[in-house]
Every structure is written in structure tokens, then in C-alpha cells.
């Protein structure tokens, strides 16, 4: 009887530890991506994009240019298909703030809403159709007392490439053209 109670007690402890581990992995994210709607672009053209991240109240993340070398920078990266390019990724300047753990040091951080701008370019020879761009937002969230393990947030969105407009009309020289003699 004691042996059965011992096994039951051990089972309860293991089950509790297992559930606690599940709760920790299912902890709410400290950063969320605002959904990115589908993008339509013509072959040979570019269009601006904005990726908006919401940092939960009470938390901050390092900027993409942290104020100390040992701090983990925020990074947004993509793996686009061959016909598409993500270029000119622009991060806002971080806000310099000090925190209770070291009030003498100011850190470059983001908090609240973070908007990162980029340009999507469809190559001139891009085949018309639908593409999915996969990316990743890497960050480390902190509160006033501690920093949490670095995280990677998937950033996926769809792009429709339409046939580009190629003009077959030839330019006609006029009196101001340097090619008229």
C-alpha cells in the first residue's frame, strides 16, 4: 500500500512538473507581429512595406544597434524566392533609457509599437504568380528586472506578382533630343 502511494505521489509530482513545463512554453509572447496583408506588385517594380511589431506593456527589446556590444540586437531577416528581393530594411532609432538594475547606464531599446520599413522588389523577369516570403524577427525581451532568452518570431506573408508593363513603342526624337543633328 505504501509502495502504491509512493508511486502515485511520484506520478503526481512528474505530472505537475510536466504541466508546468507546458505552461512555460505556452507563455504569452512578449512581442507580436501585426498581420501582414497580401502584397501585389508588378514585375520590374518595387513597393514599400511596413512591418509593425507590438511589444507588450512592461517589456522592452534591444534596438538593432544596442548601446553595448554584449547586448543582442533586434534583427528582421528574410528568405525571399529568387524572383523577389527585400531591400532597404530601415529600423527606427532606439530610445535611450535607464533601468532599475543599472540606473547609470542608458540602453538603446524599443518599447510599445515598433515599425520597421522595407522595400520589396520584383525582378523584371519575375514570373507572374503567388509567392510566399518567409522571414524571422529575432529579439530579446526584458523587463525592469531581467532579460529573457532570445526568441525568433516567424514573419511570413504572400506576394502576388503581376506581369510587368513593357512598352513596345519606341521613343521618337524631338528637337531637344541630343541625338538630332
Phi, psi and omega in degrees: 000317180295321180298318179296316178296323177298315178296319178296318178296315178297319178298319179296319179295314180296319178296317178298317179295320179297314179295322179296318178298320178295321179295323180292320180287335179266013180301144181298142180293145179273348178224135178231146177267130172291134183307138179261118181288165179295148182245139174242133184215147177271146177304136180084004182241172177227160178212142179283152177225153174230128177253118184252125178246140179251117178266125185301146177304140180091356181238160173215162174231154178296150175288177178287348175232078183297157184280354177224142185300327183281351180278147183274120181284152172281134182221139174242118181231157183226157172234078183283158173296164186305326184280352184237152179226138171254122185227169174052048177291122184239120177264146174288163175293143177285160177264129179279118182223150172252155185231159184304331182290338174201084184295347182274345182253133175260131180251146178271109187226165170245144173213165182072229180263136181239121179248120178249127183262151176205168177241131175255132184237129173263122179304151182297334179260017181296133178286135176300144179150188182257136180232153172243128176258129178254139178213183184210134177252113181257131182205165171231119181271145178222157169243196183289348185242334186206160172251148183257164180303146178302149181233160174233124180251123179293142178232100181238140176205162183256145179230132173254125178258124176263158178300135180289162179261109177253123180275128179265354179286137179273146176288136179260134180293148175233182184299334182271355181290135180288351182270357178271130181246000000 
